[in-house]
């Protein structure tokens, strides 16, 4: 009888521990970010929206001004990332006040086409209001205040070739010398990269 009662008490205590350990799920800012990103990456935008304010914004490099509207499943870089099969991940998340950040890494066909040897890193920071809703995010240098490691690739060689042979196309792809990821620029960039690769004896990457 005593053994049976002891077993029942132990089972009850285990149940209580399990219940209380699950009560905090999603309550920390880190949990919110992880759950939001999981829903977003799965294409479950209805669930992801529950973690955001309706007018969430996006910033680059510095959180100044109003930023740009953040629309799930859209954005200036979506077509570029989709075309070049971008993949990546993040390190551990760090909480600082009402924000959470991590160092992210990225790999894609664009880097491979340029023969990039260094890992592309950047910092992604999510901002929250008092209701623990995401008000926006920012993409910035991986380690602010520190000089970024040089990008080891053949971009300069490629750009020199393009300017010599396809200057007008290059101006369309990079108006004013700045990369524009919108419209049809990703596939047209791949075409130029593969023309250059074929000329210098590198494998074409479709």
C-alpha positions in Angstrom: 0.0 0.0 0.0 2.8 2.4 1.0 4.7 1.6 -2.3 1.5 2.2 -4.3 0.9 5.5 -2.6 4.5 6.6 -3.0 4.3 5.8 -6.8 1.0 7.8 -7.1 2.6 10.8 -5.4 5.6 10.6 -7.6 3.5 10.4 -10.7 1.5 13.5 -9.5 4.6 15.5 -8.9 6.0 14.6 -12.4 2.7 15.7 -13.9 2.8 19.0 -12.1 6.4 19.7 -13.2 5.5 19.0 -16.8 2.4 21.2 -16.7 4.3 24.2 -15.2 7.3 23.7 -17.5 5.1 24.1 -20.5 3.3 27.2 -19.2 6.1 29.5 -20.2 6.3 28.4 -23.8 6.4 31.3 -26.1 6.5 33.9 -23.3 10.2 34.9 -23.6 11.2 37.2 -26.5 13.6 34.5 -27.7 10.7 32.0 -27.9 8.6 34.5 -29.7 11.3 35.0 -32.4 11.9 31.3 -32.8 8.2 30.5 -33.1 7.6 33.5 -35.5 10.5 32.4 -37.8 9.3 28.8 -37.8 5.8 29.8 -38.9 7.2 32.3 -41.5 9.7 29.8 -43.0 6.9 27.2 -43.2 4.8 29.7 -45.2 2.2 29.8 -42.4 1.8 33.6 -42.6 -1.5 33.7 -40.7 0.2 32.2 -37.6 3.3 34.4 -38.1 1.1 37.6 -38.2 0.0 36.9 -34.7 3.5 37.7 -33.5 3.6 41.0 -35.3 2.0 44.4 -35.1 0.0 45.3 -38.2 2.5 48.0 -39.4 5.8 46.3 -38.8 8.8 47.9 -40.4 12.2 46.9 -41.8 15.5 48.8 -41.5 19.0 48.2 -42.9 22.2 49.0 -41.1 20.6 51.6 -38.7 17.2 51.9 -37.0 16.6 55.4 -38.2 13.5 56.9 -39.7 10.3 55.1 -40.4 11.9 52.2 -42.2 10.1 50.2 -44.9 6.9 48.2 -44.6 7.4 44.6 -43.6 5.2 42.3 -45.6 5.4 38.6 -45.0 6.2 36.6 -48.1 7.2 39.7 -50.0 9.8 42.4 -49.8 12.5 43.8 -52.2 14.8 40.8 -51.8 12.3 38.0 -52.1 12.6 37.4 -55.8 16.4 37.6 -55.6 16.6 35.1 -52.7 14.1 32.8 -54.4 16.0 32.8 -57.7 19.4 32.3 -56.2 18.2 29.6 -53.8 19.3 31.4 -50.7 19.7 29.3 -47.5 21.1 30.1 -44.1 20.8 29.9 -40.4 21.3 31.8 -37.2 23.5 31.4 -34.1 22.2 31.8 -30.5 19.7 34.6 -29.9 20.7 37.4 -27.5 18.1 39.6 -25.7 18.9 43.3 -25.2 16.0 45.2 -23.7 13.1 44.9 -26.1 15.1 43.5 -28.9 16.6 40.1 -29.8 19.5 39.6 -32.2 21.6 36.8 -33.6 24.4 36.4 -36.2 23.0 34.9 -39.4 24.9 33.2 -42.2 23.8 32.9 -45.8 24.7 30.9 -48.8 23.3 31.1 -52.3 24.0 30.5 -56.0 25.1 34.2 -56.5 28.0 33.7 -54.1 28.9 30.4 -55.8 28.8 32.0 -59.2 31.3 34.6 -57.9 33.5 31.9 -56.4 33.1 33.4 -53.0 35.3 31.7 -50.4 34.3 33.6 -47.3 31.0 33.0 -45.3 28.5 35.8 -45.6 27.4 36.9 -42.2 25.1 39.6 -41.0 23.1 40.5 -37.8 19.4 40.3 -37.7 17.6 42.1 -34.9 13.9 41.9 -34.0 12.3 44.7 -32.1 9.3 44.3 -29.7 6.7 46.5 -28.1 5.5 46.2 -24.5 2.9 43.6 -25.6 5.7 41.4 -26.9 4.7 41.9 -30.5 7.3 42.3 -33.2 7.4 45.9 -34.4 10.0 45.2 -37.1 13.5 43.9 -37.8 16.9 45.2 -38.9 19.7 43.8 -41.1 23.1 45.2 -40.2 26.8 44.4 -40.0 27.5 41.2 -38.1 29.8 42.9 -35.6 29.1 46.6 -35.4 32.2 48.7 -34.8 34.5 46.1 -36.1 35.9 46.0 -39.6 34.3 43.3 -41.6 36.5 40.6 -43.1 37.3 41.1 -46.8 35.1 39.3 -49.2 37.2 36.8 -51.0 35.6 36.3 -54.5 36.0 37.2 -58.1 33.5 40.0 -58.2 36.0 42.7 -59.3 37.1 40.5 -62.2 33.5 39.8 -63.2 32.5 43.5 -63.0 35.5 44.6 -65.1 34.5 42.0 -67.8 30.8 43.1 -67.7 31.7 46.8 -68.0 33.8 46.0 -71.1 31.3 43.7 -72.8 27.8 44.5 -71.4 27.9 48.0 -69.9 24.3 48.9 -70.7 23.0 45.7 -69.1 25.2 46.3 -66.1 23.7 49.8 -65.7 20.2 48.3 -65.7 21.2 45.6 -63.2 23.0 48.1 -60.9 21.5 51.5 -61.5 23.9 54.1 -60.1 26.3 51.3 -59.1 23.9 49.9 -56.5 22.5 46.4 -56.6 18.8 46.4 -57.3 17.2 43.0 -56.5 13.8 43.7 -57.9 11.9 42.7 -61.1 13.9 40.4 -63.4 17.4 41.4 -62.3 18.2 38.1 -60.6 17.9 35.8 -63.6 19.6 38.4 -65.9 22.4 38.7 -63.4 22.8 34.9 -63.5 23.0 35.0 -67.3 25.9 37.5 -67.2 27.7 35.6 -64.5 27.5 32.4 -66.5 28.7 34.1 -69.7 31.7 35.4 -67.8 32.3 32.0 -66.2 32.2 30.2 -69.6 34.7 32.7 -71.0 37.2 32.2 -68.1 36.8 28.5 -68.1 34.6 28.0 -65.0 31.6 25.6 -64.8 28.3 27.1 -65.7 25.8 27.1 -62.8 22.2 27.0 -63.9 
